[in-house]
Structures are given as structure tokens and as C-alpha cells.
Amino acid sequence: SDWYEFREVGDALLSATTFEPTKTTNVIQEDSTTADDVEHNSLTLEDALKRVDAWKNRSSKPLPASVESTGALALALWRERESSSVRHPSIVQSECRMLYSTAIIRTINGLADPFQQNRSFASSVADICSQIGVPLWLVEVRHEATHNQMPSLSTLRNSAITLLNYLNSVYWDPLNQIRNQAAAQIRTCLDDYMNAVESEEAEERSVETSVVQSIARSPATYTRDEGFFDFGEDDSHEDKGGPIPPTRLGTNSNMFAVLMEEKKKKKPKAK
């Protein structure tokens, strides 16, 4: 995938933080997406989740942990929202809590595991999370979901939203800034190149203009050896006898006089 697809999927996944749970109803809820939302981001959350699954299936390497965690947290939020309508009646509250718990546990573990590598002794998850800016109450939620009774649905929902905002601040936004900086540098290089080309063309036009003006001021005869024009008279061969050298037109004859000369009448052939 290219950068634009990658960023579009990221924006759609992060839009899950704006979802609010709705009350259960027996009527299919209408889509609340407005035209402004479609214009801002043409990829829906459901489409973004499918795109992440497609990346997993077609890639021989695992996805970045931040991308996979973003997808898992967004999926939990989306499934809770869908469970409030009759479109997915089989999704119950306990299943949503399980989805949330799994996504939160894997996200916090994925954030802490890289800092456990190349260490002579292991550090606690709480210590690592405090160093990288993850709120400690999320570590407690992870501990409860792992070893004790799963937290309430509202607590898990708030935890997922907080983690999505954290991933946006440490992963998605920095990537976007790097891309914008690279684009600005490329744009600057292109502008410098175009300015250099225009300056060179202007210099060439100035040289051509000065050459034409110089020729107009001092006419000269063109010679192959010297490479300039000189329209002055050349009397170097006058009164010296011998064969007349070729003229500038490449002929010893005055072509104008030849053309103007009347044609001689041909003598009739003797019968």
C-alpha cells in the first residue's frame, strides 16, 4: 500500500474514538454519517478494518504492532456500536468485554515488550509504561482483565479510546509529520530546480540577444574558419590577376546578371 492508503486507513481506524454507544433497539438505526464526514474521509471504519485484514493476509511479514493494535481497539469499539442494532443481535455485552480485554492486553504488552529486550533483568510493565507515557490506570485495567474479573464495559471502552489517542500521538501523528516534512523538502528541491532552469534560460536568451545586437551593429562576413558574419566588401583579390576566387555565394558568376540576361536565340538546324 502507498502512503495515502496507509494514512487513510489510519484516520478511519482512529475515528472509532468518536463512536458513542447507543441504546438497544429493535429498529435498524440509520447511518448518521454526514456529507462532511464522507468528504473528510471517504473510507469508513468497517472498510478500514477489512483493509487491515487484507494487509495481514497478503503480507509475508507481520504488521507493525501499532497498526495491529489500532485495528484491534477500533474493532472492539465498532463491534460494540454494531451490537446495539438488530444487524448483529448475536453480539452480547460479554463478547464485547472480551474483545476489549483482548485488545487492551495485547496493546499494552506490545508497547512494553520492545523495552524488555536486551535487558539483563526484566522490568515490570508498570515501570515501562510510566517511562513511555502510558497512564498507569491502563496497566491496572490490563492486570484486572488478565488475572481477575474483567472490568466493566464502560471502563474497557474508555481504556480503548485512551489507548487509541495514545497510539495516535506516538505513532500516527509522528509518521504524518515525517511525511509532511519530506514532502516539503521535495517541494523545495523542485522549486530550486525550476528556478535554476528559468535562470539558465533567461541567461541564454540574454546571450542570444546580445549576439544579435552585436551582429546588427557591426556586419561581418561569415567564414567557416572564423565563424562570424562580415558583410563588408572583400577586395583582397582585386587587381592581382589570376583566377578569381569563389564569391560568398559559392560561384564566380553574378547570378542576378545571368538571370537578367536575355536568352540567345538558337540557330536553326540545317536541313
C-alpha positions, 0 to 999 in steps of 0.5 A: 500500500502507498502512503495515502492508503496507509494514512487513510486507513489510519484516520478511519481506524482512529475515528472509532474514538468518536463512536458513542454507544447507543441504546438497544433497539429493535429498529435498524438505526440509520447511518448518521454519517454526514456529507462532511464526514464522507468528504473528510474521509471517504473510507469508513471504519468497517472498510478500514478494518477489512483493509487491515485484514487484507494487509495481514493476509497478503503480507509475508511479514507481520504488521507493525504492532501499532497498526495491529493494535489500532485495528484491534481497539477500533474493532472492539469499539465498532463491534460494540456500536454494531451490537446495539442494532438488530444487524448483529443481535448475536453480539452480547455485552460479554463478547464485547468485554472480551474483545476489549480485554483482548485488545487492551492486553495485547496493546499494552504488552506490545508497547512494553515488550520492545523495552524488555529486550536486551535487558539483563533483568526484566522490568515490570510493565508498570515501570515501562509504561510510566517511562513511555507515557502510558497512564498507569490506570491502563496497566491496572485495567490490563492486570484486572482483565488478565488475572481477575474479573474483567472490568466493566464495559464502560471502563474497557471502552474508555481504556480503548479510546485512551489507548487509541489517542495514545497510539495516535500521538506516538505513532500516527501523528509522528509518521504524518509529520515525517511525511509532511516534512519530506514532502516539503523538502521535495517541494523545495528541491523542485522549486530550486530546480525550476528556478535554476532552469528559468535562470539558465534560460533567461541567461541564454536568451540574454546571450542570444540577444546580445549576439544579435545586437552585436551582429546588427551593429557591426556586419561581418562576413561569415567564414567557416574558419572564423565563424562570424558574419562580415558583410563588408566588401572583400577586395583582397583579390582585386587587381592581382590577376589570376583566377578569381576566387569563389564569391560568398555565394559559392560561384564566380558568376553574378547570378542576378546578371545571368538571370537578367540576361536575355536568352540567345536565340538558337540557330536553326538546324540545317536541313 
